[in-house]
Amino acid sequence: MSSSEINVEVEEKGLLAEIMRYIGELSYSEANPRIAAQYSQRLFVIKTNRGYENSIILALSFIKEIRGRKIGFFSLKSSGTIKSLLVYSKKITV
């Protein structure tokens, strides 16, 4: 989830570049993070390889700006399937 509205399709490269900056190229290539879904302007899913969830969550907490625009990210839930995150996203209001 982001602190302000973001279109992750437009900002995907900037967001993933910031994640790589914090976890390093080797960990980034092993984690293989990618945007899986966007449920609202502030709520989206990042898919990553198993075992790298905490690295991605930590990297997101350090990101304060993307392309000159101030923003903050935080994790609401971690799950094994995107389908369960969709069910969870319908329960919350953003």
N, CA and C atoms as an extended XYZ file, in Angstrom:
282
Properties=species:S:1:pos:R:3:atomname:S:1:resname:S:1:resid:I:1 pbc="F F F"
N         0.847       -1.163        0.000 N   MET     1
C         0.000        0.000        0.000 CA  MET     1
C         0.898        1.233        0.000 C   MET     1
N         0.466        2.266       -0.665 N   SER     2
C         1.241        3.501       -0.710 CA  SER     2
C         0.531        4.600        0.070 C   SER     2
N         1.302        5.589        0.485 N   SER     3
C         0.754        6.690        1.267 CA  SER     3
C        -0.046        7.660        0.412 C   SER     3
N         0.180        7.657       -0.877 N   SER     4
C        -0.578        8.504       -1.786 CA  SER     4
C        -0.892        7.708       -3.046 C   SER     4
N        -1.737        8.274       -3.887 N   GLU     5
C        -2.140        7.564       -5.091 CA  GLU     5
C        -0.958        7.373       -6.035 C   GLU     5
N        -0.906        6.191       -6.635 N   ILE     6
C         0.161        5.869       -7.574 CA  ILE     6
C        -0.397        4.901       -8.618 C   ILE     6
N        -0.023        5.107       -9.859 N   ASN     7
C        -0.352        4.163      -10.910 CA  ASN     7
C         0.884        3.302      -11.097 C   ASN     7
N         0.865        2.095      -10.546 N   VAL     8
C         2.070        1.274      -10.568 CA  VAL     8
C         2.458        0.824      -11.965 C   VAL     8
N         1.510        0.808      -12.907 N   GLU     9
C         1.881        0.475      -14.280 CA  GLU     9
C         2.815        1.547      -14.845 C   GLU     9
N         2.547        2.804      -14.523 N   VAL    10
C         3.372        3.915      -14.995 CA  VAL    10
C         4.665        3.995      -14.201 C   VAL    10
N         4.592        3.786      -12.908 N   GLU    11
C         5.744        3.954      -12.018 CA  GLU    11
C         6.494        2.656      -11.731 C   GLU    11
N         6.149        1.578      -12.410 N   GLU    12
C         6.737        0.268      -12.119 CA  GLU    12
C         8.263        0.273      -12.213 C   GLU    12
N         8.810        0.833      -13.284 N   LYS    13
C        10.268        0.845      -13.448 CA  LYS    13
C        10.946        1.611      -12.322 C   LYS    13
N        10.388        2.756      -11.956 N   GLY    14
C        10.965        3.546      -10.875 CA  GLY    14
C        10.890        2.831       -9.544 C   GLY    14
N         9.763        2.188       -9.270 N   LEU    15
C         9.590        1.459       -8.016 CA  LEU    15
C        10.549        0.282       -7.934 C   LEU    15
N        10.626       -0.509       -8.995 N   LEU    16
C        11.523       -1.669       -8.991 CA  LEU    16
C        12.993       -1.246       -8.952 C   LEU    16
N        13.326       -0.117       -9.571 N   ALA    17
C        14.704        0.390       -9.499 CA  ALA    17
C        15.063        0.780       -8.071 C   ALA    17
N        14.113        1.368       -7.349 N   GLU    18
C        14.356        1.733       -5.944 CA  GLU    18
C        14.518        0.483       -5.078 C   GLU    18
N        13.726       -0.541       -5.342 N   ILE    19
C        13.872       -1.803       -4.597 CA  ILE    19
C        15.258       -2.373       -4.833 C   ILE    19
N        15.713       -2.383       -6.090 N   MET    20
C        17.042       -2.903       -6.397 CA  MET    20
C        18.128       -2.088       -5.708 C   MET    20
N        17.925       -0.794       -5.617 N   ARG    21
C        18.906        0.074       -4.958 CA  ARG    21
C        19.116       -0.334       -3.495 C   ARG    21
N        18.060       -0.763       -2.840 N   TYR    22
C        18.165       -1.111       -1.422 CA  TYR    22
C        18.567       -2.549       -1.163 C   TYR    22
N        18.199       -3.498       -2.040 N   ILE    23
C        18.565       -4.885       -1.745 CA  ILE    23
C        19.748       -5.379       -2.577 C   ILE    23
N        20.166       -4.609       -3.563 N   GLY    24
C        21.314       -4.987       -4.374 CA  GLY    24
C        20.914       -5.806       -5.594 C   GLY    24
N        21.773       -5.805       -6.585 N   GLU    25
C        21.471       -6.465       -7.851 CA  GLU    25
C        21.332       -7.977       -7.719 C   GLU    25
N        22.206       -8.607       -6.927 N   LEU    26
C        22.147      -10.063       -6.795 CA  LEU    26
C        20.852      -10.500       -6.121 C   LEU    26
N        20.526       -9.883       -4.993 N   SER    27
C        19.281      -10.227       -4.303 CA  SER    27
C        18.067       -9.894       -5.157 C   SER    27
N        18.143       -8.785       -5.894 N   TYR    28
C        17.037       -8.392       -6.767 CA  TYR    28
C        16.796       -9.456       -7.836 C   TYR    28
N        17.871       -9.939       -8.453 N   SER    29
C        17.703      -10.940       -9.505 CA  SER    29
C        17.197      -12.265       -8.936 C   SER    29
N        17.581      -12.589       -7.717 N   GLU    30
C        17.089      -13.810       -7.085 CA  GLU    30
C        15.631      -13.662       -6.631 C   GLU    30
N        15.267      -12.484       -6.141 N   ALA    31
C        13.898      -12.236       -5.676 CA  ALA    31
C        12.926      -12.104       -6.834 C   ALA    31
N        13.379      -11.522       -7.944 N   ASN    32
C        12.570      -11.313       -9.145 CA  ASN    32
C        11.226      -10.640       -8.820 C   ASN    32
N        11.256       -9.456       -8.199 N   PRO    33
C         9.987       -8.792       -7.867 CA  PRO    33
C         9.299       -8.242       -9.116 C   PRO    33
N         7.967       -8.272       -9.100 N   ARG    34
C         7.191       -7.700      -10.188 CA  ARG    34
C         5.811       -7.328       -9.671 C   ARG    34
N         5.204       -6.378      -10.317 N   ILE    35
C         3.870       -5.946       -9.941 CA  ILE    35
C         2.887       -6.981      -10.479 C   ILE    35
N         2.097       -7.577       -9.595 N   ALA    36
C         1.170       -8.626      -10.016 CA  ALA    36
C        -0.234       -8.091      -10.242 C   ALA    36
N        -0.651       -7.120       -9.441 N   ALA    37
C        -2.012       -6.591       -9.561 CA  ALA    37
C        -2.093       -5.245       -8.869 C   ALA    37
N        -3.031       -4.433       -9.331 N   GLN    38
C        -3.316       -3.175       -8.654 CA  GLN    38
C        -4.820       -3.127       -8.411 C   GLN    38
N        -5.205       -3.053       -7.133 N   TYR    39
C        -6.613       -3.086       -6.755 CA  TYR    39
C        -7.219       -1.700       -6.623 C   TYR    39
N        -6.408       -0.705       -6.320 N   SER    40
C        -6.866        0.682       -6.255 CA  SER    40
C        -5.657        1.568       -6.504 C   SER    40
N        -5.842        2.878       -6.422 N   GLN    41
C        -4.725        3.803       -6.653 CA  GLN    41
C        -3.677        3.733       -5.538 C   GLN    41
N        -4.013        3.106       -4.423 N   ARG    42
C        -3.059        3.005       -3.320 CA  ARG    42
C        -2.733        1.569       -2.924 C   ARG    42
N        -3.459        0.600       -3.442 N   LEU    43
C        -3.319       -0.791       -3.029 CA  LEU    43
C        -2.917       -1.657       -4.217 C   LEU    43
N        -1.770       -2.338       -4.080 N   PHE    44
C        -1.286       -3.188       -5.159 CA  PHE    44
C        -0.508       -4.360       -4.589 C   PHE    44
N        -0.221       -5.340       -5.444 N   VAL    45
C         0.468       -6.564       -5.044 CA  VAL    45
C         1.806       -6.641       -5.757 C   VAL    45
N         2.843       -6.937       -4.980 N   ILE    46
C         4.160       -7.214       -5.556 CA  ILE    46
C         4.409       -8.702       -5.389 C   ILE    46
N         4.661       -9.371       -6.488 N   LYS    47
C         4.948      -10.800       -6.477 CA  LYS    47
C         6.465      -10.976       -6.442 C   LYS    47
N         6.932      -11.921       -5.634 N   THR    48
C         8.368      -12.173       -5.528 CA  THR    48
C         8.608      -13.655       -5.284 C   THR    48
N         9.795      -14.107       -5.525 N   ASN    49
C        10.122      -15.500       -5.277 CA  ASN    49
C        10.087      -15.781       -3.774 C   ASN    49
N         9.761      -17.011       -3.468 N   ARG    50
C         9.635      -17.421       -2.071 CA  ARG    50
C        10.959      -17.248       -1.329 C   ARG    50
N        10.852      -16.738       -0.118 N   GLY    51
C        12.033      -16.534        0.709 CA  GLY    51
C        12.579      -15.114        0.666 C   GLY    51
N        12.068      -14.284       -0.240 N   TYR    52
C        12.554      -12.919       -0.388 CA  TYR    52
C        11.512      -11.881        0.017 C   TYR    52
N        10.413      -12.338        0.600 N   GLU    53
C         9.331      -11.435        0.984 CA  GLU    53
C         9.815      -10.350        1.940 C   GLU    53
N        10.562      -10.758        2.947 N   ASN    54
C        11.023       -9.796        3.954 CA  ASN    54
C        11.988       -8.763        3.364 C   ASN    54
N        12.817       -9.183        2.430 N   SER    55
C        13.735       -8.240        1.778 CA  SER    55
C        12.963       -7.179        1.009 C   SER    55
N        11.917       -7.596        0.307 N   ILE    56
C        11.108       -6.650       -0.471 CA  ILE    56
C        10.348       -5.711        0.458 C   ILE    56
N         9.770       -6.255        1.522 N   ILE    57
C         9.042       -5.424        2.483 CA  ILE    57
C         9.974       -4.401        3.117 C   ILE    57
N        11.164       -4.825        3.478 N   LEU    58
C        12.142       -3.905        4.069 CA  LEU    58
C        12.549       -2.824        3.075 C   LEU    58
N        12.812       -3.217        1.833 N   ALA    59
C        13.187       -2.234        0.806 CA  ALA    59
C        12.080       -1.217        0.597 C   ALA    59
N        10.834       -1.665        0.565 N   LEU    60
C         9.706       -0.746        0.386 CA  LEU    60
C         9.624        0.269        1.514 C   LEU    60
N         9.957       -0.158        2.731 N   SER    61
C         9.874        0.770        3.865 CA  SER    61
C        10.912        1.882        3.769 C   SER    61
N        11.990        1.660        3.026 N   PHE    62
C        13.021        2.679        2.873 CA  PHE    62
C        12.734        3.672        1.750 C   PHE    62
N        11.859        3.322        0.832 N   ILE    63
C        11.568        4.190       -0.311 CA  ILE    63
C        10.741        5.380        0.155 C   ILE    63
N        11.246        6.559       -0.098 N   LYS    64
C        10.567        7.800        0.306 CA  LYS    64
C        10.222        8.689       -0.886 C   LYS    64
N        10.758        8.337       -2.062 N   GLU    65
C        10.558        9.181       -3.233 CA  GLU    65
C        10.733        8.355       -4.504 C   GLU    65
N         9.861        8.595       -5.476 N   ILE    66
C         9.997        7.974       -6.791 CA  ILE    66
C         9.888        9.076       -7.828 C   ILE    66
N        10.938        9.231       -8.619 N   ARG    67
C        10.996       10.252       -9.672 CA  ARG    67
C        10.620       11.634       -9.157 C   ARG    67
N        11.170       11.988       -8.009 N   GLY    68
C        10.962       13.317       -7.447 CA  GLY    68
C         9.653       13.498       -6.699 C   GLY    68
N         8.840       12.475       -6.632 N   ARG    69
C         7.547       12.558       -5.956 CA  ARG    69
C         7.621       11.833       -4.615 C   ARG    69
N         7.315       12.538       -3.536 N   LYS    70
C         7.384       11.934       -2.207 CA  LYS    70
C         6.263       10.910       -2.033 C   LYS    70
N         6.650        9.753       -1.476 N   ILE    71
C         5.702        8.660       -1.293 CA  ILE    71
C         6.244        7.703       -0.236 C   ILE    71
N         5.378        6.993        0.400 N   GLY    72
C         5.771        5.985        1.379 CA  GLY    72
C         5.016        4.697        1.101 C   GLY    72
N         5.630        3.570        1.423 N   PHE    73
C         5.010        2.270        1.196 CA  PHE    73
C         5.014        1.470        2.484 C   PHE    73
N         3.983        0.649        2.659 N   PHE    74
C         3.960       -0.277        3.778 CA  PHE    74
C         3.164       -1.512        3.386 C   PHE    74
N         3.485       -2.613        4.034 N   SER    75
C         2.867       -3.890        3.721 CA  SER    75
C         1.662       -4.126        4.622 C   SER    75
N         0.567       -4.550        4.033 N   LEU    76
C        -0.630       -4.888        4.802 CA  LEU    76
C        -0.704       -6.382        5.083 C   LEU    76
N        -0.249       -7.185        4.121 N   LYS    77
C        -0.379       -8.628        4.270 CA  LYS    77
C         0.606       -9.319        3.338 C   LYS    77
N         1.081      -10.461        3.777 N   SER    78
C         1.914      -11.318        2.949 CA  SER    78
C         1.179      -12.644        2.805 C   SER    78
N         1.181      -13.202        1.600 N   SER    79
C         0.403      -14.407        1.369 CA  SER    79
C         1.099      -15.291        0.350 C   SER    79
N         0.708      -16.554        0.342 N   GLY    80
C         1.259      -17.493       -0.616 CA  GLY    80
C         0.583      -17.424       -1.970 C   GLY    80
N        -0.636      -16.869       -2.006 N   THR    81
C        -1.357      -16.796       -3.275 CA  THR    81
C        -1.925      -15.397       -3.499 C   THR    81
N        -1.977      -14.999       -4.735 N   ILE    82
C        -2.540      -13.697       -5.090 CA  ILE    82
C        -4.055      -13.712       -4.883 C   ILE    82
N        -4.677      -14.868       -5.085 N   LYS    83
C        -6.123      -14.984       -4.908 CA  LYS    83
C        -6.532      -14.639       -3.468 C   LYS    83
N        -5.785      -15.109       -2.487 N   SER    84
C        -6.127      -14.796       -1.095 CA  SER    84
C        -5.932      -13.304       -0.798 C   SER    84
N        -4.987      -12.663       -1.482 N   LEU    85
C        -4.813      -11.223       -1.312 CA  LEU    85
C        -5.983      -10.456       -1.920 C   LEU    85
N        -6.530      -10.959       -3.005 N   LEU    86
C        -7.706      -10.335       -3.614 CA  LEU    86
C        -8.883      -10.401       -2.649 C   LEU    86
N        -9.091      -11.543       -2.017 N   VAL    87
C       -10.162      -11.697       -1.031 CA  VAL    87
C        -9.925      -10.717        0.118 C   VAL    87
N        -8.687      -10.619        0.592 N   TYR    88
C        -8.350       -9.699        1.686 CA  TYR    88
C        -8.585       -8.250        1.277 C   TYR    88
N        -8.209       -7.910        0.046 N   SER    89
C        -8.345       -6.515       -0.416 CA  SER    89
C        -9.800       -6.070       -0.464 C   SER    89
N       -10.704       -6.998       -0.694 N   LYS    90
C       -12.128       -6.655       -0.741 CA  LYS    90
C       -12.697       -6.369        0.645 C   LYS    90
N       -12.011       -6.846        1.690 N   LYS    91
C       -12.455       -6.628        3.066 CA  LYS    91
C       -12.045       -5.273        3.620 C   LYS    91
N       -11.008       -4.684        3.047 N   ILE    92
C       -10.508       -3.404        3.579 CA  ILE    92
C       -10.948       -2.259        2.684 C   ILE    92
N       -10.981       -1.091        3.252 N   THR    93
C       -11.286        0.110        2.471 CA  THR    93
C       -10.059        0.998        2.458 C   THR    93
N        -9.701        1.459        1.284 N   VAL    94
C        -8.505        2.293        1.138 CA  VAL    94
C        -8.894        3.608        0.548 C   VAL    94
